[in-house]
Amino acid sequence: MMRLLPIDMQARLDALLHVEADHRVSPLQLLKEPPGLPSPRALIRLTTNLDYIHDTGVLALDLA
């Protein structure tokens, strides 16, 4: 499947696995965490995560 992805999308997906020196977890791990108890802060976190997923471009892939 990776060969079918555009090169720039491969780089964006690989970046999800990279742990920065000043962080303890990867962006992918952060995306996997539940947003928390219902609250304005949790809703903001959820929409931020959804925007991040959208920015990777994976939602536009045709997997058929």
N, CA, C and O atoms as a Tinker XYZ file with bonds, in Angstrom:
   256  protein
     1  N      0.809000   -1.186000    0.000000    73     2
     2  CA     0.000000    0.000000    0.000000    64     1     3
     3  C      0.858000    1.257000    0.000000    63     2     4     5
     4  O      0.480000    2.268000   -0.593000    81     3
     5  N      2.000000    1.201000    0.656000    73     3     6
     6  CA     2.838000    2.406000    0.724000    64     5     7
     7  C      3.274000    2.871000   -0.661000    63     6     8     9
     8  O      3.422000    4.071000   -0.889000    81     7
     9  N      3.481000    1.939000   -1.587000    73     7    10
    10  CA     3.894000    2.336000   -2.939000    64     9    11
    11  C      2.792000    3.097000   -3.656000    63    10    12    13
    12  O      3.077000    3.868000   -4.573000    81    11
    13  N      1.549000    2.899000   -3.264000    73    11    14
    14  CA     0.430000    3.566000   -3.907000    64    13    15
    15  C      0.187000    4.969000   -3.366000    63    14    16    17
    16  O     -0.561000    5.742000   -3.965000    81    15
    17  N      0.805000    5.303000   -2.252000    73    15    18
    18  CA     0.618000    6.617000   -1.650000    64    17    19
    19  C      1.522000    7.647000   -2.323000    63    18    20    21
    20  O      2.644000    7.329000   -2.718000    81    19
    21  N      1.037000    8.866000   -2.452000    73    19    22
    22  CA     1.921000    9.935000   -2.940000    64    21    23
    23  C      3.112000   10.108000   -1.992000    63    22    24    25
    24  O      2.998000    9.876000   -0.788000    81    23
    25  N      4.238000   10.513000   -2.545000    73    23    26
    26  CA     5.466000   10.655000   -1.766000    64    25    27
    27  C      5.266000   11.612000   -0.590000    63    26    28    29
    28  O      5.711000   11.323000    0.521000    81    27
    29  N      4.603000   12.745000   -0.820000    73    27    30
    30  CA     4.425000   13.705000    0.272000    64    29    31
    31  C      3.542000   13.140000    1.381000    63    30    32    33
    32  O      3.724000   13.486000    2.548000    81    31
    33  N      2.588000   12.274000    1.034000    73    31    34
    34  CA     1.743000   11.664000    2.054000    64    33    35
    35  C      2.548000   10.650000    2.866000    63    34    36    37
    36  O      2.346000   10.519000    4.073000    81    35
    37  N      3.445000    9.943000    2.215000    73    35    38
    38  CA     4.301000    8.998000    2.935000    64    37    39
    39  C      5.104000    9.739000    4.001000    63    38    40    41
    40  O      5.249000    9.257000    5.125000    81    39
    41  N      5.615000   10.890000    3.649000    73    39    42
    42  CA     6.406000   11.677000    4.596000    64    41    43
    43  C      5.536000   12.155000    5.760000    63    42    44    45
    44  O      5.978000   12.145000    6.909000    81    43
    45  N      4.300000   12.574000    5.467000    73    43    46
    46  CA     3.406000   13.034000    6.536000    64    45    47
    47  C      3.050000   11.883000    7.472000    63    46    48    49
    48  O      2.972000   12.076000    8.685000    81    47
    49  N      2.835000   10.690000    6.924000    73    47    50
    50  CA     2.510000    9.541000    7.760000    64    49    51
    51  C      3.721000    9.099000    8.583000    63    50    52    53
    52  O      3.583000    8.725000    9.748000    81    51
    53  N      4.901000    9.143000    7.975000    73    51    54
    54  CA     6.125000    8.804000    8.712000    64    53    55
    55  C      6.354000    9.780000    9.865000    63    54    56    57
    56  O      6.854000    9.393000   10.922000    81    55
    57  N      5.987000   11.042000    9.659000    73    55    58
    58  CA     6.166000   12.050000   10.706000    64    57    59
    59  C      5.318000   11.732000   11.935000    63    58    60    61
    60  O      5.655000   12.159000   13.039000    81    59
    61  N      4.233000   10.997000   11.763000    73    59    62
    62  CA     3.395000   10.622000   12.899000    64    61    63
    63  C      4.127000    9.691000   13.863000    63    62    64    65
    64  O      3.751000    9.587000   15.031000    81    63
    65  N      5.157000    9.024000   13.387000    73    63    66
    66  CA     5.908000    8.075000   14.214000    64    65    67
    67  C      7.128000    8.695000   14.885000    63    66    68    69
    68  O      7.717000    8.096000   15.785000    81    67
    69  N      7.505000    9.884000   14.453000    73    67    70
    70  CA     8.731000   10.528000   14.957000    64    69    71
    71  C      8.469000   11.181000   16.313000    63    70    72    73
    72  O      7.542000   11.978000   16.458000    81    71
    73  N      9.286000   10.839000   17.294000    73    71    74
    74  CA     9.185000   11.433000   18.630000    64    73    75
    75  C     10.214000   12.550000   18.740000    63    74    76    77
    76  O     11.414000   12.314000   18.601000    81    75
    77  N      9.748000   13.748000   18.986000    73    75    78
    78  CA    10.645000   14.893000   19.141000    64    77    79
    79  C     11.444000   14.749000   20.436000    63    78    80    81
    80  O     11.020000   14.054000   21.359000    81    79
    81  N     12.588000   15.403000   20.497000    73    79    82
    82  CA    13.463000   15.293000   21.661000    64    81    83
    83  C     12.801000   15.816000   22.933000    63    82    84    85
    84  O     13.052000   15.300000   24.022000    81    83
    85  N     11.955000   16.839000   22.797000    73    83    86
    86  CA    11.334000   17.424000   23.984000    64    85    87
    87  C      9.960000   16.825000   24.298000    63    86    88    89
    88  O      9.251000   17.336000   25.165000    81    87
    89  N      9.576000   15.743000   23.600000    73    87    90
    90  CA     8.309000   15.064000   23.852000    64    89    91
    91  C      8.580000   13.615000   24.268000    63    90    92    93
    92  O      9.650000   13.064000   24.009000    81    91
    93  N      7.595000   13.026000   24.909000    73    91    94
    94  CA     7.759000   11.647000   25.348000    64    93    95
    95  C      7.085000   10.649000   24.420000    63    94    96    97
    96  O      7.427000    9.467000   24.427000    81    95
    97  N      6.133000   11.114000   23.622000    73    95    98
    98  CA     5.381000   10.212000   22.755000    64    97    99
    99  C      5.286000   10.791000   21.348000    63    98   100   101
   100  O      5.520000   11.979000   21.125000    81    99
   101  N      4.937000    9.921000   20.410000    73    99   102
   102  CA     4.801000   10.336000   19.017000    64   101   103
   103  C      3.444000   10.994000   18.795000    63   102   104   105
   104  O      2.529000   10.810000   19.597000    81   103
   105  N      3.305000   11.762000   17.711000    73   103   106
   106  CA     2.000000   12.321000   17.381000    64   105   107
   107  C      0.935000   11.237000   17.182000    63   106   108   109
   108  O     -0.235000   11.460000   17.496000    81   107
   109  N      1.322000   10.079000   16.670000    73   107   110
   110  CA     0.357000    8.996000   16.502000    64   109   111
   111  C     -0.198000    8.556000   17.853000    63   110   112   113
   112  O     -1.400000    8.323000   17.987000    81   111
   113  N      0.663000    8.444000   18.842000    73   111   114
   114  CA     0.202000    8.062000   20.177000    64   113   115
   115  C     -0.759000    9.103000   20.739000    63   114   116   117
   116  O     -1.746000    8.756000   21.388000    81   115
   117  N     -0.474000   10.366000   20.494000    73   115   118
   118  CA    -1.374000   11.425000   20.957000    64   117   119
   119  C     -2.730000   11.337000   20.270000    63   118   120   121
   120  O     -3.761000   11.586000   20.896000    81   119
   121  N     -2.737000   10.985000   18.989000    73   119   122
   122  CA    -4.007000   10.844000   18.262000    64   121   123
   123  C     -4.823000    9.669000   18.784000    63   122   124   125
   124  O     -6.052000    9.688000   18.709000    81   123
   125  N     -4.161000    8.657000   19.307000    73   123   126
   126  CA    -4.855000    7.467000   19.791000    64   125   127
   127  C     -5.494000    7.671000   21.157000    63   126   128   129
   128  O     -6.383000    6.910000   21.538000    81   127
   129  N     -5.061000    8.678000   21.898000    73   127   130
   130  CA    -5.603000    8.914000   23.226000    64   129   131
   131  C     -7.026000    9.452000   23.134000    63   130   132   133
   132  O     -7.309000   10.297000   22.284000    81   131
   133  N     -7.926000    8.979000   23.994000    73   131   134
   134  CA    -9.290000    9.512000   23.990000    64   133   135
   135  C     -9.284000   10.977000   24.428000    63   134   136   137
   136  O     -8.397000   11.394000   25.172000    81   135
   137  N    -10.261000   11.760000   23.975000    73   135   138
   138  CA   -10.252000   13.191000   24.294000    64   137   139
   139  C    -10.493000   13.502000   25.766000    63   138   140   141
   140  O    -10.145000   14.593000   26.216000    81   139
   141  N    -11.077000   12.582000   26.531000    73   139   142
   142  CA   -11.316000   12.813000   27.952000    64   141   143
   143  C    -12.789000   12.966000   28.260000    63   142   144   145
   144  O    -13.646000   12.715000   27.413000    81   143
   145  N    -13.065000   13.375000   29.461000    73   143   146
   146  CA   -14.445000   13.583000   29.890000    64   145   147
   147  C    -15.078000   14.717000   29.088000    63   146   148   149
   148  O    -14.384000   15.653000   28.690000    81   147
   149  N    -16.378000   14.646000   28.847000    73   147   150
   150  CA   -17.039000   15.714000   28.078000    64   149   151
   151  C    -16.812000   17.092000   28.709000    63   150   152   153
   152  O    -17.194000   17.349000   29.851000    81   151
   153  N    -16.186000   17.949000   27.938000    73   151   154
   154  CA   -15.912000   19.315000   28.392000    64   153   155
   155  C    -15.502000   20.135000   27.171000    63   154   156   157
   156  O    -15.188000   19.572000   26.122000    81   155
   157  N    -15.502000   21.456000   27.300000    73   155   158
   158  CA   -15.022000   22.280000   26.181000    64   157   159
   159  C    -13.576000   21.933000   25.790000    63   158   160   161
   160  O    -13.236000   21.893000   24.608000    81   159
   161  N    -12.746000   21.687000   26.788000    73   159   162
   162  CA   -11.343000   21.358000   26.506000    64   161   163
   163  C    -11.239000   20.053000   25.714000    63   162   164   165
   164  O    -10.450000   19.957000   24.774000    81   163
   165  N    -12.039000   19.045000   26.095000    73   163   166
   166  CA   -12.012000   17.766000   25.388000    64   165   167
   167  C    -12.503000   17.929000   23.954000    63   166   168   169
   168  O    -11.972000   17.298000   23.040000    81   167
   169  N    -13.507000   18.766000   23.754000    73   167   170
   170  CA   -14.026000   19.006000   22.403000    64   169   171
   171  C    -12.977000   19.696000   21.537000    63   170   172   173
   172  O    -12.818000   19.363000   20.362000    81   171
   173  N    -12.280000   20.635000   22.106000    73   171   174
   174  CA   -11.206000   21.314000   21.367000    64   173   175
   175  C    -10.106000   20.324000   21.010000    63   174   176   177
   176  O     -9.588000   20.345000   19.894000    81   175
   177  N     -9.748000   19.459000   21.951000    73   175   178
   178  CA    -8.717000   18.453000   21.677000    64   177   179
   179  C     -9.161000   17.512000   20.563000    63   178   180   181
   180  O     -8.374000   17.168000   19.681000    81   179
   181  N    -10.417000   17.100000   20.608000    73   179   182
   182  CA   -10.943000   16.206000   19.574000    64   181   183
   183  C    -10.934000   16.871000   18.205000    63   182   184   185
   184  O    -10.515000   16.252000   17.227000    81   183
   185  N    -11.382000   18.106000   18.114000    73   183   186
   186  CA   -11.388000   18.784000   16.814000    64   185   187
   187  C     -9.970000   19.055000   16.326000    63   186   188   189
   188  O     -9.718000   19.023000   15.121000    81   187
   189  N     -9.044000   19.321000   17.239000    73   187   190
   190  CA    -7.643000   19.495000   16.847000    64   189   191
   191  C     -7.099000   18.201000   16.255000    63   190   192   193
   192  O     -6.411000   18.221000   15.234000    81   191
   193  N     -7.406000   17.082000   16.895000    73   191   194
   194  CA    -6.961000   15.785000   16.380000    64   193   195
   195  C     -7.581000   15.501000   15.016000    63   194   196   197
   196  O     -6.901000   15.004000   14.118000    81   195
   197  N     -8.856000   15.809000   14.856000    73   195   198
   198  CA    -9.509000   15.585000   13.563000    64   197   199
   199  C     -8.898000   16.454000   12.477000    63   198   200   201
   200  O     -8.725000   16.002000   11.345000    81   199
   201  N     -8.571000   17.697000   12.809000    73   199   202
   202  CA    -7.893000   18.572000   11.845000    64   201   203
   203  C     -6.528000   18.007000   11.462000    63   202   204   205
   204  O     -6.143000   18.051000   10.293000    81   203
   205  N     -5.800000   17.480000   12.434000    73   203   206
   206  CA    -4.482000   16.888000   12.184000    64   205   207
   207  C     -4.604000   15.696000   11.241000    63   206   208   209
   208  O     -3.810000   15.546000   10.313000    81   207
   209  N     -5.613000   14.843000   11.487000    73   207   210
   210  CA    -5.844000   13.686000   10.611000    64   209   211
   211  C     -6.201000   14.157000    9.216000    63   210   212   213
   212  O     -5.697000   13.621000    8.229000    81   211
   213  N     -7.061000   15.148000    9.128000    73   211   214
   214  CA    -7.463000   15.687000    7.820000    64   213   215
   215  C     -6.253000   16.224000    7.064000    63   214   216   217
   216  O     -6.136000   16.026000    5.855000    81   215
   217  N     -5.350000   16.905000    7.775000    73   215   218
   218  CA    -4.169000   17.498000    7.142000    64   217   219
   219  C     -3.200000   16.458000    6.582000    63   218   220   221
   220  O     -2.404000   16.781000    5.701000    81   219
   221  N     -3.248000   15.232000    7.066000    73   219   222
   222  CA    -2.382000   14.199000    6.503000    64   221   223
   223  C     -2.819000   13.810000    5.099000    63   222   224   225
   224  O     -2.011000   13.320000    4.310000    81   223
   225  N     -4.090000   14.024000    4.783000    73   223   226
   226  CA    -4.604000   13.682000    3.461000    64   225   227
   227  C     -5.138000   12.265000    3.343000    63   226   228   229
   228  O     -5.615000   11.880000    2.276000    81   227
   229  N     -5.070000   11.489000    4.397000    73   227   230
   230  CA    -5.493000   10.085000    4.312000    64   229   231
   231  C     -6.997000    9.932000    4.097000    63   230   232   233
   232  O     -7.443000    8.897000    3.602000    81   231
   233  N     -7.781000   10.937000    4.460000    73   231   234
   234  CA    -9.224000   10.829000    4.285000    64   233   235
   235  C     -9.624000   10.887000    2.814000    63   234   236   237
   236  O    -10.728000   10.474000    2.456000    81   235
   237  N     -8.745000   11.392000    1.964000    73   235   238
   238  CA    -9.033000   11.494000    0.537000    64   237   239
   239  C     -8.660000   10.238000   -0.238000    63   238   240   241
   240  O     -8.950000   10.143000   -1.431000    81   239
   241  N     -8.026000    9.280000    0.414000    73   239   242
   242  CA    -7.600000    8.062000   -0.281000    64   241   243
   243  C     -8.788000    7.205000   -0.673000    63   242   244   245
   244  O     -9.731000    7.039000    0.101000    81   243
   245  N     -8.737000    6.664000   -1.878000    73   243   246
   246  CA    -9.756000    5.711000   -2.338000    64   245   247
   247  C     -9.214000    4.308000   -2.099000    63   246   248   249
   248  O     -8.336000    3.847000   -2.828000    81   247
   249  N     -9.726000    3.639000   -1.097000    73   247   250
   250  CA    -9.230000    2.314000   -0.743000    64   249   251
   251  C     -9.978000    1.191000   -1.441000    63   250   252   253
   252  O     -9.755000    0.017000   -1.147000    81   251
   253  N    -10.863000    1.544000   -2.362000    73   251   254
   254  CA   -11.645000    0.521000   -3.063000    64   253   255
   255  C    -10.814000   -0.300000   -4.013000    63   254   256
   256  O    -11.338000   -1.198000   -4.673000    81   255
